[in-house]
Amino acid sequence: MRMDDDKRFMMRALDLARQGQGHTRPNPMVGAVIVKNGKVIGEGFHEIFGGPHAEVNAFNNCSESSKNATLYVTLEPCCHFGKTPPCTDLIISKGIERVVIAMTDPNPLVSGKGIQKLREAGISVTTGVMESDAASINEVFIKFITEKKPFVLYKAAMSLDGKTACPSGESQWISSGESRRESHTLRGMYKGIMVGAGTVIKDDPLLTARTEGFDDPVRIIVDGNLSAPLSAKVFQNKGDVIILTTSSGNPEKLEKLQNLGMDVIVADSDVPGVVDLEMAMTGLVLKGIDSILLEGGAETAASAFKAGIVDKVRVYVAPMIIGGEKAPGLIGGEGAKTLQSATKLYDIQMKCCDVDMVIEGYVKKT
Ligand SMILES: [Zn+2]
């Protein structure tokens, strides 16, 4: 019985946590529920970066005394002074009898310390309830904390036969209107959106979020030879732009881009004109980019997979057959030499979006 209740209240805490999506970075999304005699008496979530933690909001919203109540929280309560005082002290002072936690803090410097402090104060602590769900909503935060690299989602649309355009180049639109609206919403959830110079030249996209209540993502352009024209929309529109390039680019053009207010990261690889994406990721983290939505095209996507920077893949498959040997496919480059060395996904989720099939999964790192 208790297990069922624990799951039910933790699910509610996870729903609350998700309400902070897009507003808490680089901090995690956290939800908290306070339960007394089987009834929810307080709820809260981490609403905005630097704001009160979920536990604080839940206590502030309590309809009655939380003495001897149970606290459900999606992430181990903090036990150190950050932007706010430690939540463990607050939990202890409120006379909470039991704390149920979905996942421990992924920061190895503090992981388990909050739990230890609560137990030392005589509070019963249960951990691991709905743990994988909690980890999945904070996949960006976990990667940022443990690897100091941005979490990268590769998102693309293709026809049933794996094509992204007709041989003529016509590509708008392969996926349904609903799929495209969903993709635009995704842009608000990521700190940066990354495309290659080829996409800038061919499609001249704005790369804005068009999602109410969310900031536009930082536009990240992979352009090893600085081949995208200065007149491109992405360079005119207000908002942050970071260009990933190499020392092969024209220095005068580089200066012009910088004078226009573009930020530049130079990351040379062994091949002239080809950006070392892995190195560039470290530069991006230093500029506060915790998450990237990678939108292609085929060559940039191929380089990203080759560099091992992609964490998750979401592909919209439209019920349409384009055919044609000259029609471009999703991923360029040289491709895998054997099926064994092909990029594999795990934890696959599938759903429909209008008439399209959406397939999502995490990239198996070798
Ligand atoms: Zn806290």
Residues whose N, C-alpha, C, O or C-beta is under 5 A from the ligand:
A	BS01	ZN	H53 P77 C78 P85 C87
